[in-house]
Amino acid sequence: MNSNPIGVGGIVAQSGSQGMIQSGVLLEASNHFRQRIGHLGVRQYGFAQSRGEWTGQFSIALHASTGVTLIGLRERQTASIFLGAEPLSGRVAWRPAIMDSSFFQWNPLLSTGGQLAFQSCRTLGAVRLGASVGNIHSSGLAPILGNSRGLLFALNCDRMDLSAEVLRQKDDQGSATFRVLDLTWNVPESRWKMGTRWEWTGIAPDRREDERRWMFVMRSNPWEE
């Protein structure tokens, strides 16, 4: 099960040594995977977003911090240890106007922690460890192998979803830290959901200064009845 909405909204971005602020608009597709049995009996967790944005220049961002539950909550359980595999976690940034800020990063991970269930909600807290493959510290498309570690939190309810992560990736050329928080909640008596998303990316050495993005989005699932 997942939330699977389409969203439109506004974005504010701050980056660079001078703290330059830009604002613009975005179109997104996002998911909060709700830790329940879905297609083919798979229990998926985490969150993801694909978006196009305009802040004076066009860019595309893809992000996935999601995996499959190997050990976790079963029906009618209230607590469980958790083990998950994330073969598809990663991110892509494509910015045609400033190609040296474009990158791809694949982070296959294993997650372990605990899950709780109460009323309509399920919550997950997990530590994540794994590899990193990408060109975030490369001058071209050639990927560099490194390692990744971080934390993931998810709270999924019938009318609200909250997901957050901190992920640090390191290789022999430098490091990068990604922080993301995404919240969406249903507007009463409506198909619409209000959403907000915050991203903070730091890449060292100074290929790019800290970059922060804040988004406010109205989301709706056109396939919901």
VENZI-V148609 format. One record per backbone hydrogen bond with DSSP energy under -1.0 kcal/mol. NH is the residue of the N-H (numbers start at 1). CO is the residue of the C=O. If there is no record, write none. Layout:
NH CO
NH CO
//
This chain:
3 32
6 220
7 28
8 218
9 26
10 216
11 24
12 214
13 22
14 212
15 20
19 16
20 15
22 13
24 11
25 54
26 9
27 52
28 7
29 50
30 5
31 48
33 46
34 1
35 44
38 42
41 38
42 39
45 67
47 65
48 31
49 63
50 29
51 61
52 27
53 59
54 25
55 57
59 53
60 94
61 51
62 92
63 49
64 90
65 47
67 45
68 85
69 43
70 83
71 83
77 74
80 115
82 113
83 71
84 111
85 68
86 109
90 64
91 105
92 62
93 103
94 60
98 95
101 98
102 99
103 93
105 91
106 133
107 89
109 86
110 129
111 84
112 127
113 82
114 125
115 80
116 123
117 78
118 121
121 118
122 156
123 116
124 154
125 114
126 152
127 112
128 150
129 110
130 148
131 108
132 146
133 106
134 144
135 104
138 135
144 134
146 132
147 170
148 130
149 168
150 128
151 166
152 126
153 164
154 124
155 162
156 122
157 160
161 184
162 155
163 182
164 153
165 180
166 151
167 178
168 149
169 176
170 147
171 174
174 171
175 204
176 169
177 202
178 167
179 200
180 165
181 198
182 163
183 196
184 161
185 194
186 159
187 192
190 187
193 219
194 185
195 217
196 183
197 215
198 181
199 213
200 179
201 211
202 177
204 175
207 205
211 201
212 14
213 199
214 12
215 197
216 10
217 195
218 8
219 193
220 6
224 221
//
